Amino acid sequence: MPSRKFADGEVVRGRWPGSSLYYEVEILSHDSKSQLYTVKYKDGTELELKESDMKPLTSFRQRKSGSTSSSPSRRRGSRSRSRSRSPGRPPKSSRRSASASHQANVKEARRDILEIKLTPLSLKSFGNSISRYNGEPEHIERNDIPHKNKQDKFHLSEESYIATQFSLRPRREEVKLKEIDSKEEKLVTKEPASSRTFEATTTQRKDLEFGGVPGVFLIMLGLPVFLFLLLLMCKQKDPSLLNFPPPLPALYDLWETRVFGVYLLWFFTQALFYLLPIGKVVEGTPLIDGRRLKYRLNGFYAFVLTSAVVGASLFWGVELSYVYSHFLQFALAATVFSVVLSVYLYARSLKAPRDELSPASSGNAVYDFFIGRELNPRIGTFDLKYFCELRPGLIGWVLINLVLLLAEMKSQHRTAPSLAMVLVNSFQLLYVVDGLWNEEAVLTTMDIIHDGFGFMLAFGDLVWVPFTYSFQAFYLVSHPNEVSWPVASLIIALKLCGYVIFRCANSQKNAFRKNPTDPKLAHLKTIHTSTGKSLLVSGWWGFVRHPNYLGDLIMALAWSLPCGFNHILPYFYVIYFTILLVHREARDEHHCKKKYGLAWEKYCQRVPYRIFPYIY
C-alpha cells in the first residue's frame, strides 16, 4: 500500500478542478483504497483531490507586494516604461473621466460579488464527489474578518465581504477588487465610532446568556452568599430548612491572613507541578486564525505528587484538621482570590488582540467580566484557564474530602471512618482520577473552546467545585448516617452504572473526534455537516444527545444516597447539578444549531431525546 504524503489537518495548496489555479485547503481525511484526499477550501467547499493535485505551501513563492503583473519584464526588474503616450493610447480628450471610470469599476466589482453569492454549492460537473451538506451555512464570528474594518468598505455587507475574501476567483480579479477598495477608502467618509459600537452592541446583546447583564450581576453577588449560607446551615445541629437563616458569624471571624497564605501556597504549588516538563504535549482545537495552542498533559502526575506530599505531611504529624476548623475562612480566601484573579483577567484582556477574544464576549463590561473576555489568557506558555480547570479546585476537592474523613473520625471518636464516608470519598476520588487520567478530553469542552476566562470559571473552578462538591462529606462530619452493606451494594451498583455510561460515552466521542476514520468506529452512523465534521447518530450518542450528562446525574445521586434521607441538604448537589446540566444542554443546543444549521435539525429528528431516554 503506497504511503500517503500529507497528514490529516495539514494545510496545503490544492488545484481547483478544471483549472490551473491552486488555493489553500485543509486535509480532512484520506481514503486508502481510492488514494483520494478529502479537502476543504476556505469557502467551506469540500472536494476529493488526487495527491498529484496538491502541493506543499513551501513550493509557492509569495508574490511581492504591489506587483500585480506577471509579465517577464517586471519579474526581471526592468526599468519602468517611458511616460510618453504610446501610439495606441487614445488622446486625453477621448478618455473617460476619473469619476466615470471609478463608477464603472465599482459596478463591475458589485457584479462580481453577486456572481460569487450566486455560485452553486454543488459542483458535480467536475467529477469529484462533494460531501458538503446543503444546510444553513456555518456561523462566522466577527473575529474571522482580518485586518480591515468592514465599516470602511464601500457599503459592502459583511456577507458580501466574507464571500469576496474566501472566493475561489483568479488572482487578477482579486487584485482589481483590492484596487477598488483602496480607492473607495479614500473617498467614502468613515462612519462615527459610536455608530459602529452601538451596532455591534445591539447585535451581540441578542445572544447574551444567563439573563444578560442583570442576570450575571445577580449571579456574581448571589453565589458567594449562597455558598456561605449553605455551609452555615450544614454546621447547625438541626440543618432543617425551617431553621433558615442560620446564625451569621462576625465578619472578622471569616477572615484570617494565615489561612489566605496557606491557600496561596496551595495554588502556587499546583502551578509549580503544572510547569514540570513531564507528560505529553498535545494541540488544542483550531482557533479562529487557524493556530493550535499546545497543552502539557500532566494533571495525573500532579495528583500523584500531591498525594505523596500529603502522605508525607501525615507521617510527620501535620494536623490536617486545621482545614476543617477553618473551613469558612478557606472558602472566603478562595473567593477573594478568585475575584482578584477575575479583575486581573479582565484588565489584561483590554490589551488583547481582537482575534484572541472569546466568542462569548459581548462588549459590555459587566457581562464580559463574568463570562470572560479573553479566550486563552496565557503568561508565556502557562495557560491560566486550562490550569484552573483541573488542578487547584479538582485536586483540592479530593484533599478536602480526606480532611473531612479525618475530622469525622476525630469528632465522632471513631477508630475507622463510617461506611457512608468511605463511599462518598471513594466515589468522588474515582471521578477526579478519571478526569485527570483523561485530561485531554477537556480541550474539546465548551469551557475551553467557547467561554472566556472570567469570574464564572474562576469562581466555579477555585471555589464552587472544592467547597460545594465536597458537601456530602462535610454533612457527614456533623450528621452521621449508618449504611448497611446490602444498601451500600445497591448504591455501588448505581454508581458503577452511571460511571460506565459516563466513561463509555465520553471515550466514544473523544475517539471519534480524534480519528473519524478509525476502523473501530466504522459501525457508527453519522450525519455530515457543512463544517466538515460529522454528528454521531448511533452508539451511545444515538441513545440520547448527551449520554455523558445522564451518567453524570446517576453518579451524583449515588454520591448523595449514603447521607440518608433525614434532610434535603445532602441532595442539594443533585438538584443543582440537574439544573446546571439542563442549562448547559440548552447552551449546547443553541450553539450546535447555529453552527450546523439544517444538519443539526436532521440530527435532532434522529436523536429526539436530550438527556433522559423518552423525555424531551
C-alpha positions in Angstrom: 0.0 0.0 0.0 1.6 3.3 -1.0 2.3 5.7 1.8 0.4 9.0 2.0 2.3 12.3 1.5 0.0 14.6 3.5 -1.4 14.2 7.0 -5.0 15.0 8.3 -5.3 18.6 9.4 -2.4 19.7 7.3 -2.8 22.9 5.2 -1.6 22.7 1.6 -2.3 24.1 -1.8 -4.9 22.2 -3.8 -5.7 22.7 -7.5 -9.2 23.8 -8.3 -10.7 21.2 -10.7 -10.8 22.2 -14.3 -8.2 25.0 -13.8 -4.5 25.5 -13.1 -5.2 27.6 -10.0 -4.1 26.5 -6.6 -5.8 27.6 -3.3 -5.2 26.8 0.4 -7.0 23.7 1.6 -7.2 21.8 4.8 -6.9 18.0 4.6 -9.8 16.3 6.3 -9.2 12.6 5.6 -7.6 10.1 3.2 -9.1 7.1 1.5 -6.5 4.4 1.3 -8.5 2.5 -1.3 -9.1 5.2 -3.8 -6.0 7.2 -2.8 -8.1 10.4 -2.7 -7.8 13.1 -0.2 -10.9 14.9 1.1 -10.0 18.6 1.4 -11.8 21.7 2.5 -11.4 25.1 0.8 -11.7 28.4 2.7 -15.2 29.0 1.5 -16.3 25.7 3.0 -16.4 23.6 -0.2 -15.2 20.0 0.2 -13.8 18.0 -2.7 -11.8 14.9 -3.2 -8.4 15.5 -4.8 -5.6 13.3 -6.1 -2.2 13.6 -4.4 -0.8 15.0 -7.7 -3.2 17.9 -7.5 -1.8 19.1 -4.1 1.4 20.8 -3.3 3.0 22.0 0.0 2.7 25.6 0.9 6.5 26.0 0.7 6.5 25.2 -3.0 4.8 28.5 -3.8 6.7 31.8 -3.6 4.8 34.8 -2.2 4.4 37.5 -4.8 6.0 40.8 -3.9 3.6 43.4 -2.6 2.5 45.9 -5.2 3.3 43.6 -8.1 0.1 42.9 -10.0 1.7 42.0 -13.3 3.1 38.6 -14.1 5.0 39.7 -17.2 8.6 38.5 -17.6 9.9 42.0 -17.9 8.6 43.0 -14.5 9.8 39.8 -12.8 13.3 40.6 -14.2 13.2 44.0 -12.5 13.3 46.0 -15.8 13.0 49.8 -15.7 9.6 51.5 -15.8 8.3 52.4 -19.2 8.5 55.9 -20.6 5.8 58.4 -19.5 5.3 59.4 -23.2 2.0 58.4 -24.7 2.2 55.2 -26.7 0.7 55.3 -30.3 -2.1 53.0 -29.3 -3.2 55.1 -26.4 -6.2 57.4 -27.1 -5.9 61.1 -26.8 -6.7 62.7 -23.4 -9.9 64.3 -24.7 -11.4 60.9 -25.6 -10.6 59.3 -22.2 -13.3 58.8 -19.7 -13.2 61.0 -16.7 -11.8 59.6 -13.4 -15.2 59.6 -11.7 -16.9 57.8 -14.6 -14.2 55.1 -14.7 -14.3 54.8 -11.0 -18.1 54.2 -11.0 -17.8 51.6 -13.7 -15.2 49.7 -11.7 -17.5 49.8 -8.6 -20.4 48.4 -10.7 -18.1 45.7 -12.1 -16.9 44.8 -8.6 -20.5 44.6 -7.3 -21.5 42.5 -10.3 -18.6 40.1 -9.4 -19.7 39.9 -5.9 -23.2 39.0 -7.0 -21.7 36.3 -9.1 -19.9 34.9 -6.1 -23.0 34.9 -4.0 -24.9 33.0 -6.7 -22.2 30.4 -7.2 -23.9 27.0 -6.6 -22.6 24.7 -3.9 -23.0 21.6 -5.9 -20.1 21.2 -8.4 -20.8 17.7 -9.7 -19.6 18.7 -13.2 -16.0 18.4 -12.0 -16.5 14.7 -11.5 -15.3 14.8 -7.8 -17.8 13.9 -5.1 -18.8 16.8 -2.9 -19.8 15.8 0.6 -21.0 19.2 1.7 -24.4 19.2 3.3 -26.6 21.8 1.8 -27.9 23.3 5.0 -27.6 26.5 6.9 -24.1 28.0 6.5 -21.7 27.8 9.4 -21.7 30.8 11.6 -18.7 33.1 11.0 -17.6 35.2 14.0 -16.7 38.8 13.7 -13.2 38.0 14.6 -12.8 36.0 11.4 -12.6 39.2 9.3 -8.9 40.0 9.2 -7.2 43.4 9.2 -9.6 45.8 7.5 -12.6 47.2 9.3 -15.7 46.1 7.4 -17.3 49.5 8.1 -14.6 51.1 5.9 -15.7 49.3 2.8 -17.9 50.9 0.2 -21.2 49.8 1.8 -20.4 46.1 1.4 -22.4 43.9 3.7 -20.5 41.5 6.0 -21.7 38.5 4.0 -20.5 40.0 0.7 -17.1 40.9 2.1 -16.6 37.4 3.5 -17.7 35.9 0.2 -15.1 38.0 -1.6 -12.4 37.2 0.9 -12.8 33.4 0.5 -13.9 33.2 -3.1 -12.2 30.9 -5.5 -11.5 33.6 -8.1 -8.5 34.2 -10.3 -5.8 36.4 -8.8 -6.3 39.2 -11.4 -9.9 39.8 -10.3 -8.8 39.8 -6.6 -6.3 42.5 -7.4 -8.9 44.5 -9.2 -11.2 44.4 -6.2 -8.4 45.4 -3.8 -7.5 48.4 -6.0 -11.2 49.5 -6.0 -11.3 49.0 -2.2 -8.3 51.2 -1.7 -9.7 54.0 -3.9 -13.0 53.9 -2.1 -11.5 54.0 1.3 -10.1 57.5 0.4 -13.4 58.8 -1.0 -16.0 57.4 1.4 -16.4 59.1 4.8 -16.0 56.7 7.7 -18.9 56.1 10.0 -18.5 57.5 13.5 -17.0 55.1 16.0 -20.0 55.5 18.3 -22.3 54.3 15.5 -20.2 51.2 14.9 -20.0 50.4 18.7 -23.8 50.8 19.0 -24.5 48.5 16.1 -22.1 45.8 17.4 -23.5 46.0 20.9 -27.1 45.8 19.7 -26.3 42.7 17.7 -24.5 40.9 20.4 -27.0 41.6 23.1 -29.4 39.3 21.4 -27.1 36.3 22.3 -26.4 37.2 26.0 -26.9 34.2 28.3 -27.6 33.8 32.0 -30.3 36.5 31.9 -28.0 39.1 30.3 -26.3 41.9 32.3 -28.8 41.9 35.2 -28.6 38.1 35.4 -24.8 37.8 35.6 -24.7 40.7 38.1 -27.1 38.9 40.5 -25.2 35.6 40.0 -21.9 37.2 40.9 -23.4 38.7 44.1 -25.6 35.7 45.0 -23.3 32.7 44.5 -20.7 33.5 47.2 -23.5 34.5 49.7 -25.4 31.3 48.9 -22.3 29.1 49.4 -21.7 30.5 52.9 -25.3 30.2 53.9 -25.2 26.5 52.7 -22.1 25.8 54.8 -23.5 27.6 57.8 -26.8 25.6 57.5 -24.9 22.4 57.5 -22.9 23.2 60.6 -26.1 23.6 62.6 -27.2 20.7 64.9 -30.5 20.5 63.0 -29.9 21.6 59.4 -33.6 21.8 58.6 -34.9 24.4 56.2 -37.2 25.5 59.0 -34.1 26.9 60.8 -33.2 29.2 57.9 -31.4 31.6 58.0 -28.6 30.2 60.2 -26.8 32.4 62.7 -24.3 34.6 60.9 -20.8 34.9 62.3 -18.9 38.2 62.7 -17.0 39.3 59.6 -13.7 39.2 61.4 -14.3 35.5 62.2 -14.4 34.8 58.5 -11.0 36.2 57.6 -7.6 35.1 58.7 -4.4 36.2 56.9 -2.6 32.9 57.8 -5.4 30.9 56.1 -5.1 33.1 53.0 -1.3 32.4 53.0 -1.9 28.7 53.2 -4.4 28.9 50.2 -1.8 30.8 48.1 0.8 28.2 49.0 -1.6 25.5 47.7 -2.4 27.4 44.5 1.3 28.1 43.6 2.4 24.6 44.5 -0.1 23.2 41.9 1.2 25.8 39.5 4.7 24.5 40.0 3.6 21.0 39.4 1.9 22.2 36.2 5.2 23.6 34.9 7.1 20.4 35.4 8.3 19.0 32.0 6.6 15.7 32.4 3.6 14.3 30.4 3.0 14.5 26.7 2.2 17.8 24.9 -0.9 17.9 22.6 -2.6 20.5 20.4 -5.9 22.0 21.2 -8.8 22.7 18.7 -8.0 25.2 15.9 -8.5 28.8 16.8 -10.1 31.5 14.6 -6.8 32.3 13.0 -6.0 28.6 12.4 -3.4 28.3 15.2 -3.5 25.4 17.7 -2.2 26.0 21.2 -0.1 23.4 22.9 -1.0 21.9 26.2 1.0 19.7 28.5 -1.0 16.8 30.0 0.4 16.2 33.4 -2.6 16.5 35.7 -2.5 12.9 36.8 1.2 13.3 37.7 0.4 16.4 39.7 -2.2 14.4 41.6 0.3 11.7 42.4 2.9 14.3 43.6 0.2 16.0 45.7 -0.8 12.6 47.2 2.9 12.0 48.1 3.2 15.4 49.8 0.0 14.9 51.8 1.1 11.4 52.8 4.4 12.7 54.0 2.7 15.5 55.9 0.5 13.0 57.7 3.6 10.9 58.5 5.3 13.9 60.0 2.3 14.7 62.2 0.9 17.7 60.3 -2.7 18.3 61.6 -4.9 18.4 58.5 -7.9 19.0 60.8 -6.8 22.7 60.7 -8.5 22.9 57.3 -11.9 21.7 58.8 -11.7 24.0 61.8 -11.1 27.0 59.4 -13.3 25.7 56.6 -15.3 29.0 56.2 -12.1 31.0 56.3 -10.6 28.9 53.5 -13.8 29.3 51.5 -13.6 33.1 51.9 -9.8 33.1 51.0 -10.6 31.2 47.8 -13.4 33.6 47.0 -11.2 36.6 47.4 -8.5 35.1 45.3 -11.0 34.3 42.5 -12.3 37.9 42.5 -8.7 39.3 42.3 -7.9 36.8 39.5 -11.0 37.9 37.6 -10.1 41.6 37.9 -6.6 40.8 36.5 -8.0 38.7 33.7 -10.4 41.5 32.6 -7.7 44.1 32.8 -5.3 42.2 30.7 -8.0 41.3 28.2 -8.4 45.0 27.4 -5.0 44.9 25.7 -5.6 41.5 24.0 -5.8 41.4 20.1 -9.3 41.1 18.7 -8.7 37.6 17.4 -7.8 36.4 20.9 -11.1 37.3 22.4 -13.8 34.8 23.4 -16.8 34.3 21.0 -19.0 34.7 24.1 -17.8 38.2 24.9 -20.3 41.0 24.3 -18.6 44.4 24.7 -20.4 45.0 28.0 -18.0 45.3 30.9 -20.2 43.6 33.5 -21.1 40.7 31.2 -17.6 40.2 30.0 -16.2 40.3 33.5 -18.5 37.4 34.3 -18.2 35.3 31.1 -14.6 36.1 30.4 -13.3 38.4 27.6 -10.1 36.7 26.6 -10.4 33.1 25.4 -7.0 31.7 26.2 -5.1 34.0 28.7 -1.5 32.9 28.9 1.6 34.0 30.8 4.2 32.7 28.4 3.2 29.0 28.0 1.3 29.0 31.3 -2.4 28.7 30.3 -4.4 30.2 33.2 -7.8 28.8 32.2 -6.6 25.3 31.4 -4.6 25.2 34.7 -7.6 26.3 36.9 -10.0 23.9 35.1 -8.4 20.8 36.5 -5.7 21.5 39.1 -6.3 23.6 42.2 -10.1 23.0 42.6 -10.4 19.4 41.4 -7.4 18.1 43.3 -8.3 20.3 46.2 -11.7 18.6 46.3 -10.1 15.3 47.0 -7.9 16.8 49.7 -10.9 18.4 51.4 -12.7 15.1 51.3 -9.7 13.4 53.1 -9.7 16.2 55.7 -13.4 15.7 56.3 -12.9 12.0 56.7 -10.3 12.5 59.4 -12.5 15.2 61.0 -15.4 12.7 61.2 -13.1 10.1 63.0 -11.9 12.8 65.4 -15.3 14.4 66.2 -17.2 11.1 66.5 -14.4 9.3 68.3 -14.1 6.6 65.6 -11.2 4.3 65.0 -12.2 4.0 61.4 -14.3 6.2 59.1 -18.0 5.3 58.6 -19.1 3.3 55.6 -21.1 6.3 54.3 -18.0 8.5 54.4 -15.9 5.8 52.7 -18.5 5.5 49.9 -18.6 9.3 49.4 -14.8 9.6 49.3 -14.3 6.6 47.1 -17.0 7.6 44.5 -15.6 11.2 44.2 -12.0 10.0 44.2 -12.8 7.8 41.2 -14.5 10.7 39.4 -11.5 13.0 39.9 -8.9 10.4 39.0 -10.9 9.6 35.8 -11.0 13.3 34.9 -7.2 13.7 35.4 -6.4 10.5 33.6 -8.5 11.6 30.6 -7.3 15.2 30.8 -7.1 15.7 27.0 -10.9 15.4 26.8 -11.3 18.8 28.5 -9.7 20.5 25.4 -12.9 20.0 23.4 -15.4 21.2 26.1 -17.4 24.4 25.9 -15.3 25.9 28.7 -12.1 25.8 26.7 -13.3 26.4 23.1 -16.1 28.9 23.6 -16.2 30.6 27.0 -13.6 33.1 28.0 -11.8 33.1 31.4 -13.6 35.4 33.8 -15.5 35.3 37.1 -17.7 32.4 36.0 -14.9 29.9 35.5 -12.5 31.4 38.1 -15.1 31.2 40.9 -16.5 27.9 39.7 -13.1 26.2 39.4 -11.5 27.6 42.5 -14.4 28.0 45.0 -17.6 26.2 43.9 -16.1 22.9 42.9 -13.9 22.2 46.0 -16.3 23.6 48.6 -19.7 22.6 47.2 -18.9 19.2 45.6 -17.5 18.1 48.9 -20.7 19.0 50.6 -21.8 15.3 51.3 -18.6 14.6 53.2 -19.0 18.0 55.1 -22.5 17.0 56.1 -21.5 13.5 57.4 -19.0 15.0 59.8 -21.7 16.6 62.0 -24.6 14.3 60.9 -23.5 10.7 60.8 -25.6 8.1 58.9 -25.1 4.3 59.3 -25.4 2.4 56.0 -25.8 -1.3 55.9 -23.8 -3.5 53.4 -26.9 -4.5 51.3 -27.8 -0.8 50.9 -24.2 0.0 50.2 -24.1 -2.7 47.5 -27.1 -1.1 45.7 -25.5 2.3 45.9 -22.3 1.0 44.5 -24.1 -0.7 41.6 -25.9 2.6 40.8 -22.6 4.4 40.9 -20.9 1.9 38.6 -23.9 2.1 36.2 -23.5 5.9 35.9 -19.8 5.7 35.6 -20.0 3.1 32.7 -22.4 5.4 30.8 -20.3 8.5 31.5 -16.9 7.0 30.6 -18.1 4.9 27.6 -19.9 7.9 26.1 -17.0 10.3 26.5 -14.5 7.8 25.2 -16.6 7.1 22.1 -16.9 10.9 21.5 -13.2 11.6 22.0 -12.1 8.7 19.8 -14.4 9.9 17.0 -13.1 13.5 17.3 -9.5 12.3 17.1 -9.9 10.0 14.1 -13.4 9.7 12.5 -11.9 7.1 10.1 -10.8 4.7 12.8 -11.8 1.1 11.8 -13.1 0.5 15.3 -15.7 3.2 14.7 -16.8 2.0 11.3 -20.1 0.6 12.6 -21.2 4.1 13.8 -23.7 6.0 11.7 -23.1 9.7 11.2 -24.6 12.9 9.6 -22.2 15.0 7.7 -22.3 18.8 8.1 -21.2 21.8 6.2 -18.3 22.4 8.6 -16.6 19.2 7.6 -17.4 17.5 10.8 -19.9 14.7 11.3 -22.5 14.1 14.0 -22.8 10.7 15.6 -26.3 9.2 15.5 -25.6 5.7 16.8 -23.8 4.1 19.7 -24.1 5.9 23.0 -24.8 9.2 21.1 -27.7 7.7 19.3 -29.3 6.8 22.6 -29.7 10.4 23.8 -28.0 13.6 22.7 -25.9 13.8 25.9 -25.4 10.4 27.4 -22.4 11.7 29.4 -24.8 14.1 31.2 -27.1 11.1 32.0 -24.1 9.2 33.5 -23.1 12.3 35.5 -26.5 12.7 37.1 -26.7 9.0 38.0 -23.3 9.3 39.7 -24.4 12.5 41.5 -27.4 10.6 43.0 -25.1 7.8 44.2 -22.9 10.4 46.0 -25.9 11.7 48.0 -27.6 8.4 48.9 -25.0 7.5 51.7 -26.2 10.6 53.6 -29.6 9.1 54.2 -33.0 10.9 54.0 -33.1 12.9 57.2 -32.6 16.2 55.5 -32.7 17.6 52.0 -29.3 19.4 52.3 -27.1 16.5 51.1 -29.2 16.3 48.0 -28.5 19.9 47.1 -25.8 18.8 44.8 -28.1 16.5 42.8 -30.7 19.3 42.4 -28.1 21.9 41.5 -26.3 19.6 39.1 -29.6 18.7 37.3 -30.3 22.4 36.8 -26.7 23.0 35.6 -26.7 20.2 33.1 -30.1 21.1 31.7 -28.9 24.7 31.3 -25.6 23.6 29.7 -27.6 21.3 27.3 -29.7 24.3 26.3 -26.5 26.2 25.6 -25.1 23.3 23.6 -28.3 23.1 21.6 -28.1 26.8 20.8 -24.5 26.7 19.6 -24.9 23.5 17.6 -28.0 24.7 15.8 -26.1 27.9 15.0 -23.0 26.0 13.8 -24.5 23.1 11.9 -27.8 24.6 10.7 -30.2 22.1 8.9 -27.8 19.2 9.6 -28.5 19.7 13.4 -32.3 19.7 12.7 -31.8 16.4 10.9 -29.8 15.1 13.8 -32.5 16.1 16.3 -35.0 14.1 14.3 -32.8 11.0 14.5 -32.0 11.5 18.2 -35.0 13.3 19.8 -34.2 12.7 23.4 -31.8 15.2 25.1 -30.5 13.8 28.4 -33.1 11.3 29.7 -34.4 8.5 27.4 -38.1 9.1 26.4 -38.1 12.5 28.0 -37.8 15.5 25.7 
